[in-house]
Amino acid sequence: MRILEGNILIVDDDPDILGTARMFLKQHGFTVQTEQKPSNIPALLSKTIFDVILLDMNFSRGENNGKEGLYWLQQILQTDTHAIVILITAYGEVDLAVQAIKLGATDFVLKPWNNEKLLATLLSALQLRASKLEVEKLRNTQQKLSADIQQQYGELIGSSPAMQEVYSLIEKVAPTDANVLILGENGTGKELVARALHTRSLRSKEVFISVDLGAISETLFESELFGHVKGAFTDAREDKPGRFELASGGTIFLDEIGNLSPNLQAKLLTVLQSRKVRRLGSVHEKNINIRLICATNMPLHEMVQENTFRQDLLYRINTVEIRVPALRERKEDIPSLLTHFMQVYTRKYKKPPIRLEPSVLSRLKKYEWPGNIRELQHAVERAVILSEHPVISSAELFLQKQSLPAKNAGRTLSLEEVERNYLKELIEKNEGNISKVAKELGMTRPALYRRINKYGL
Ligand SMILES: Nc1ncnc2c1ncn2[C@@H]1O[C@H](COP(=O)(O)OP(=O)(O)OP(=O)(O)O)[C@@H](O)[C@H]1O
């Protein structure tokens, strides 16, 4: 005999039924509690968590319309939305059973029951309970992770007119389900804007899945985004959902969308048009319900002119465009960003509070910040780690970076490092004007952007 596990409650006014059911189920390893009076259900539920509740439909003498059963079913589901309730119905009460299932009952068994049938019903109910609990657990973990990430990301800092425009757009667009394209240089806070849109949207309790398209290789693209079934390719050892499926119900953030090859642009477009995905190796399509946010530092409109980005894909993703300004366009935000990052990092590295030498701010404002907020953030982090005094000088905060090559003095730089340094110098010299840099190097803007991305500049 198979030994089963589970905590079962049986509520029925007939003591004979309770007695036989208890004996039979206990024999199979279940923990069983029985109750004759449904009015005791709330007290029982407050003390014990039951995996399955078997509930009779009629309790009072002369009652046979099943109303009592439906009433108690609803009471149970109000207390525990994941409760698994199986109704005990008499022959001929099919309409009632259907009504009960509509109200949330999991199944029903006919009285007098066949023991094997009861066992099979209980078994599938227990499986359902286990998967409901698993989903709930995953959802809680996800919510906790999102809260942690949100905390890590913090809120957007800056009150310059340029940022006010961004905030106003976020407020207007977030509660709609419109597709949003976020444009801006590296490190300007595009991902933060995407997260802000999600947390202010109607999907804020659902997942936010971020995908860096620039980091996914051409060969893995479909399996990462659309999923695969076991055996679809050599390494596919089990079924795996793609990011689109995982994001269903919530928001998907496709970062670096300007980096997609023409082939992948076509594949993405098909999914966005049909709102359906098919896992690699599968014949079944699944509907996806996602809010789409994309971002790029590439000039998509120019790329459409140059035929390197599909116009139909651009129109799919840019219902609303939000341009995040570069830091040099909003230098008035530098003081509040500095204060914010100084607080974050003194707390993180358990350092006493620090302040800046008076001359530092004007130097910071003269600098062009090609790496935008990320560069400022890293400069502050480095200064907090290295500082030995509570007052930070320009040299510690700002010039440290320029002196970095000295560290490399003793070794030969790789070709890639040389290229990266050279590119960086050119970008700084041209104050971040990519067209000028591209002209100076004699390459196209997309080719230059690919290199900028590659080196994280
Ligand atoms: N307005 C802001 N206030 C506070 N922190 C910010 C702000 N903007 C950006 N940051 C911080 O700067 C860093 C870079 O931001 P984020 O990753 O959102 O930029 P991005 O534009 O998506 O960059 P990339 O294009 O390189 O992916 C993050 O650590 C983020 O927390």
Ligand as a Chemical Component Dictionary entry (heavy atoms), coordinates in Angstrom:
data_LIG
# 
_chem_comp.id                   LIG 
_chem_comp.type                 NON-POLYMER 
_chem_comp.pdbx_formal_charge   0 
_chem_comp.three_letter_code    LIG 
# 
loop_
_chem_comp_atom.comp_id 
_chem_comp_atom.atom_id 
_chem_comp_atom.alt_atom_id 
_chem_comp_atom.type_symbol 
_chem_comp_atom.charge 
_chem_comp_atom.model_Cartn_x 
_chem_comp_atom.model_Cartn_y 
_chem_comp_atom.model_Cartn_z 
_chem_comp_atom.pdbx_ordinal 
LIG N1  N1  N 0 19.345 60.091 -11.259 1  
LIG C1  C1  C 0 20.053 59.179 -10.588 2  
LIG N2  N2  N 0 20.050 59.196 -9.256  3  
LIG C2  C2  C 0 20.778 58.295 -8.565  4  
LIG N3  N3  N 0 21.517 57.333 -9.117  5  
LIG C3  C3  C 0 21.550 57.273 -10.426 6  
LIG C4  C4  C 0 20.807 58.179 -11.248 7  
LIG N4  N4  N 0 21.007 57.860 -12.522 8  
LIG C5  C5  C 0 21.853 56.813 -12.525 9  
LIG N5  N5  N 0 22.177 56.446 -11.285 10 
LIG C6  C6  C 0 23.091 55.356 -10.914 11 
LIG O1  O1  O 0 24.065 55.282 -11.929 12 
LIG C7  C7  C 0 24.340 53.926 -12.291 13 
LIG C8  C8  C 0 24.043 53.728 -13.772 14 
LIG O2  O2  O 0 22.643 53.798 -13.975 15 
LIG P1  P1  P 0 21.887 52.829 -14.984 16 
LIG O3  O3  O 0 22.468 51.462 -14.950 17 
LIG O4  O4  O 0 20.431 52.994 -14.766 18 
LIG O5  O5  O 0 22.323 53.551 -16.333 19 
LIG P2  P2  P 0 22.062 53.118 -17.825 20 
LIG O6  O6  O 0 21.772 54.371 -18.582 21 
LIG O7  O7  O 0 21.046 52.018 -17.872 22 
LIG O8  O8  O 0 23.488 52.597 -18.232 23 
LIG P3  P3  P 0 23.900 51.618 -19.464 24 
LIG O9  O9  O 0 23.460 52.324 -20.716 25 
LIG O10 O10 O 0 25.384 51.570 -19.327 26 
LIG O11 O11 O 0 23.215 50.312 -19.227 27 
LIG C9  C9  C 0 23.466 53.057 -11.405 28 
LIG O12 O12 O 0 24.231 52.593 -10.324 29 
LIG C10 C10 C 0 22.385 53.986 -10.924 30 
LIG O13 O13 O 0 21.952 53.629 -9.640  31 
# 
loop_
_chem_comp_bond.comp_id 
_chem_comp_bond.atom_id_1 
_chem_comp_bond.atom_id_2 
_chem_comp_bond.value_order 
_chem_comp_bond.pdbx_ordinal 
LIG N1  C1  SING 1  
LIG C1  N2  SING 2  
LIG C1  C4  DOUB 3  
LIG N2  C2  DOUB 4  
LIG C2  N3  SING 5  
LIG N3  C3  DOUB 6  
LIG C3  C4  SING 7  
LIG C3  N5  SING 8  
LIG C4  N4  SING 9  
LIG N4  C5  DOUB 10 
LIG C5  N5  SING 11 
LIG N5  C6  SING 12 
LIG C6  O1  SING 13 
LIG C6  C10 SING 14 
LIG O1  C7  SING 15 
LIG C7  C8  SING 16 
LIG C7  C9  SING 17 
LIG C8  O2  SING 18 
LIG O2  P1  SING 19 
LIG P1  O3  DOUB 20 
LIG P1  O4  SING 21 
LIG P1  O5  SING 22 
LIG O5  P2  SING 23 
LIG P2  O6  DOUB 24 
LIG P2  O7  SING 25 
LIG P2  O8  SING 26 
LIG O8  P3  SING 27 
LIG P3  O9  DOUB 28 
LIG P3  O10 SING 29 
LIG P3  O11 SING 30 
LIG C9  O12 SING 31 
LIG C9  C10 SING 32 
LIG C10 O13 SING 33 
# 
